[in-house]
Each structure stands twice: as structure tokens, then as C-alpha cells.
Amino acid sequence: MSERALLEVIALDVEDAVAAEAGGADRLELVTDMAADGLTPPTDAFAGIRAAVGLPLRVMLRLADGFDAGDVRALVRAARELRGAGADEFVLGFLDGAGEPDLPALDSVLAELDGCRWTFHRAIDRAADRDTLRKRLSGLPGLDTYLTAGAAAGVDEGLPTLLAEAARRGEPGYEPRLLIGGGLRLDHVPRLRAAGVDAFHIGGAARPGGWSAPVSAPAVRTWRAALDTA
């Protein structure tokens, strides 16, 4: 188990980013429009956050609700613009109508990312077969993380799957880091840490006032302390 678990916090703007950093976050996921579960933020929003904090920033590449890639050319343009503004870590993941990974869409976007590190997001929790998806994505350039709750409904339902996948770390398709998020609660942390999970992702948990309120530095600090003592 690593000495310090990674804590990633969703940030919508500079205020969120500054509060998350003050609370002890290690990395931010940058999105807009949480009503659609997080879409690609405007480039100027990325630039403002980049100027305000020193944390690593993973930027969402997703243009519409759901897990269909949609307009791949527009995704590539968004990636190019963000790269031009200095973005060098990303979050993405596309499924076809059968719940299989959309490899042509991924390949098109990854060509633009040119080796940048990236997270395959919770599309894995909607995949037809998680193990097949992992093996088909194995070796894609830059893929170093899966953001997952273990199930579409969240960590409560997905915990057995997460524990099983943590035990397979290092097997073909299971080399990327597990980043746990989606209905994650503080009481889940001890079992996940005991299983060797060392990365956690929070959104609503960092906002006691709901999504209409900003990130709370004290709330993030509570999570930081929980991860450090689990």
C-alpha cells in the first residue's frame, strides 16, 4: 500500500480549485455541467484554474450526456485547443451501442493527446463486460487510471467488484490504477485501503451545500484526514 492515497476532487471553477487545494486535494478533475454528469470545460476555464493552483489537472473530454462519443471531430478539436492551452492530463471514455469500448473514437482522440496521461472514466461501470473492456484497452498510450464505482449504481453495489479488481492489480488489463468514485462514502474507505486501493475521487462529497455551492475546503480536509489515517 502506498504511504499516501491520492485524493482527486471535481472542480468547476477557480473557487472550487483553490478550496480543494487548500483542503489537501492531490489532483483536480475539471468539468462543466454536472447536470450532464460532467462535460468538457471551456478552455478559458481551464486556463484560469491552471493559473490559480499548482495541482495536476485532469480535463474531461466529453461533449454530451451519456457514453456515446458523438461528434469525434469536435472532441479532437476540443482536445487540440486544451492541449494548446497547456492541458496535459485528461479524462475520457466512450462506449458503442453494445456497451463495448469505442476504439475508433478513442484512437482518434488519443492521436491528438500524443501520449498524455488519461483516466478512462465511469463508462467502465456501464460496459457490457468490464474484463473484456480492460483487456481491449490494454496498452493504449497514456491510459494509467480507471475511475470506477464497480457498478453503475455506485460503490455500495460495486464494492465486491472493486475489491476483486484490486486483487488483480498487475494482471493484463489491470495495470492501470483504480480511482474509486461514484457514491463513495467515508465508511467505504477502510476496506478499500485495506485492499490496497490508493486513489479516491469525490464530487458531491466535497460540497455539503450541494452542486449549487462551491467546494468546501473543510470537507476536503475531512477526506484527506480519513485517507491518511485509514
N, C-alpha and C positions, 0 to 999 in steps of 0.2 A: 504494500500500500504506500502511496506517495505521502510525503510529510505534510503537504498542504493540498487540500482539494481545490479545484478550480470552481469559482462562482461566476457564472455569466448572468447578466441582468439585461432585460429588454429595455431599450431606451428609444423614446420617440423624438426627443429634442435635447437641447443643451442643458436645460434644467434637470431633466432626468439623468443625463450623463454625469453631471457634476455631483448630484446626490449619490448616485450609485458608486462613483469613485470614492467619495467621502465615506461611504458605508463599508468599503472594503471589497468591492467587486474586483475581479481579476480581468474581466473582459465584458464587452457590451455586444448585444445583438441589436442592430439598428433596423427599424422598420417604420412604416407608417400604416395607418388604418387598421387598428386592431379589430374593428367590426368585421373585417375580412380575414382575421387571424394573422395579419402582418403582411404588408406588401413592400415593394421596393421604395425606399425613401427618396425624396428629391436629392439631387447631387449637392445643392447648396446646404441642405440639412446635414448631410454627411460632412461637408467641409466645415460647417460651424462647430459640429461636435468634435471633429478631428483637431480643431484649433483650441478647443476648451479643455480637453482631457488628454492624459498620456496613456490611457489604456488601449490594448488591442481592440479593434472594432471589426466585427463580422457583419457584413451588409447583406440584407435579404435581396435575392433576385427572384421575384415572384410578382406577376403583374395583375393577377385576378384571384379571387377566392377559389379554393379547390386545388387539385394537384395536376391538372392538365397544364402542359407548358404554354398553350395558347400561341401567341404570335412570337415565334422563336427569333425572328429578325429584330423585333422590338426588345426582347431580352438581351440579345447580343449588343444592341445599341446602348441599352442601359448599362451593361457591364463595361463597355468601352468608355462611356462617359465617366463612370465611377472610377475606373482604373486611371483615367486621365487626371482625376481629382486627387489621386493618391490612395484609393482603397486597395488593399492587398489581401483581405480575407473576406470570405463570402459564405452565404447560406443559401442552398437551393435543393431542389429535388422534384422530379416530375414522373408521374405515372401515366401509362396509357389507359384506355378504356377497360382493359382486362386486369388492371392492377399490377401490371408488370412495369419495371423501370423503362422510361422512355429514353433509350440510349442515344438515338439520333439527336434529340433535343439537348441532352446532357453534353454530348460530344461537341455540338455547335457552340454552346456557352463556354465549355471548358477550353476550347481553342482560343477564345478571347481572353480567358483568365490566365492562360500561359503559365500554368504551374502554381498559381496562388493556392494557398491552403483553404479548404472549404468544408462545411458541415452539410451532410445530407440530412434534411430536417424530417419532421414527423410524418412525411409521406410514407416512411417505412411502416408506420402504425396502421396504414390503410392498404398496404401491399397485399397481393394475393398470397404470397408466401415470403416471409421475412428471410429465411435462409437462402432461398433462391435469389432474392434481390441482392443480398450481401455478396453472394458468390459472383453474380453477374457484374456487380460494380467493382469487384476486387481489382486493384491495380489502376483504377482511374487516377490520372495525375492530380495530386493535391488533396485527395479525399483523406481526411485524418480523423473525422468525428461523425458519429450518428447521434442526432438529437432524437430521443425516443422516450415515450412513457411505457413502452412494452405492449400497449393496446390503445385502440382509438379512444376508448372511454377514459383513459388516464392511468396513473400509476397504481391506484388501488387495484384495478383489474389486471394491470400488466406486470405487477411486481414479480410473480413467479417467472415470467419470461425474461425480465431484466436480470434476475439472479442467475438464470440458466445461461444467458448470453455472457454475463460477466465471467462465468466459469470457463467459457470457451475462448477468452481473450488470447490472441496469438494464433489461433487456427486460421486456415484460409478463409477469407471473408470477414474474419472477426478481429483483424488487426487494428482498425480504427477505434478511437476512444469512445466509450459510452458517455454521453452527456444526457443526464436524466432531467426531463421536464415535461410538464403537462399534468396538472392536478397533483403536483408534488407538494407534500407537506413536511413539516419538520419531523413528524414522528416516523416518516419513511427513512430518514437519513441514517440512523444507526445500522439498520440491516443492510442498506446499500453500501455503506462504508465498510462494514464487516466483510462484505463480499468482494471488496477491492475496487468498487466504483469510486472514481476520484474527480468527477466533474458533474456539476449541477446547474440547472438553468431555471430562473424564476422570472415571472412577468407580473401577474396579479398579486403574487405574494409580496412583492416589493412595493405595493400600492394599497395600503389599508383603506384609502378613500375611494378605491375603485379606479377604473381606467380613465375616468374624467379628472382624476387627481394625479399629481406628479409622483415620481418615485420618492420614497421616504428613506433618507439615509439611516435613521434608526432601525427601520425594518430590515434593510440590507445588512446592517451591523448584527442584528439578531441571527440572521442566516450565517453570516461569517463566523460568529462565535460557535454556532451549532456545528458547522462543518469542522471547525478547528478542534472541537472537544469530543466529537463522536468517536 
